[in-house]
Amino acid sequence: MKLYLMCAWLLAMSAMAFGQESTQSVSSQETAPDTAEADNAITLPAMHPVSIEITEALNSKTSKIGQMFAIRLRAPITLDGKVIIPAGATGQGEVIHAARARAAGKAGELIIAARYLDYEGTKLPLRSLKYGADMTGDNNSGAAIVASAAISSALALFITGGQVDIPAGMPATAKLSQDVRIIPSGPITKEEGKP
């Protein structure tokens, strides 16, 4: 009887071992194409600058907290002189705070943030939104723009009648909030004007 149990145990163990080997070979065959794609992947580092455009008009009187608005990639995202993501990718920004102008000369307020760009199904999370800032600078002034007549003379051009107006097409800059892996869908091209 002991011999019978020992043979049954060995048979069961060999069947389990065979099952594991076949499962491993199938899973390695399934992941082979993913490995090839991963070899072509490019990682854009966190804090990499991006040039965007706010494509919807925003106003401190009509905008609502939590309202999402459209943004667009204004210039290609480049890395080491190569175009990784061409201009035109779309995304979303969010109204963080909006307050209309009030009595006694209290100006309107509008705080907005860039949230993400979407490139072929990959979301590129954004932070540090700034109007018309130099993208090569190291000024990391936060995740939103505070536009208030009382505290922001640089944005005074957009304040009309105590309200804050951001016109459609307003250029801005932002930065990637984390590393993002991109698998290019086509050939990587050199940036224009670069050797």
Residue, then its C-alpha position, 0 to 999 in steps of 0.5 A: m500500500k505504501l508503494y501504491l501511495m508513493c507512486a500516486w504521489l510521484l505521478a501527481m507531483s510530475a503532473m503539477a510540474f508539467g502544468q507549471e512548465s506549460t503555463q510558463s512557456v505560454s505566458s512567455q510567448e504571450t509577452a514576447p510582443d510586449t517586450a519588443e514594444a517596451d524596447n522602443a519605449i521612451t521615458l519622458p522625465a517628471m518636470h519636463p516642460v510642455s508648451i500648451e494652449i488654453t483652447e476655451a475662454l474662461n471667466s471668473k464670473t461664469s466659470k465654476i469650481g471643478q469645471m474642466f476645460a480643453i487644452r492643446l499641445r502647442a509645440p512638440i514635446t522633444l527629448d534629446g533633440k528628437v520629437i517624441i510627441p507632435a503638437g496637437a495632442t489634446g487634454q484637460g485643465e480644471v478650474i480650481h477656484a472662481a469668484r466673481a467681482r464683488a462690491a467695494g471693488k473686490a476683484g474677481e479671482l480665477i485659479i486654474a490648473a492643467r491636469y493632463l494631455d492625452y497622446e494615443g491613449t496615454k495620459l501625461p499628467l501635468r502640473s505647474l501651469k504658467y502663462g507665457a513663461d519661459m519653458t527653460g527656466d527653473n521657476n516651479s511656482g506651484a500647480a496653479i495660476v492665481a489670477s486676482a486683480a489685487i495681487s497679480s499685475a502681470l495678469a491685469l491685461f485680462i481683467t475687465g470690469g473686475q472680472v478675470d478673462i482668459p481668452a481662448g488660444m492663451p499660450a501657457t506652459a506646464k510640466l509633467s508631474q511624473d515620469v511617463r513611458i511613451i511607445p512611439s507609434g511612428p518613427i522618431t524625428k529630429e527637432e527642426g533646426k537641430p543637427 
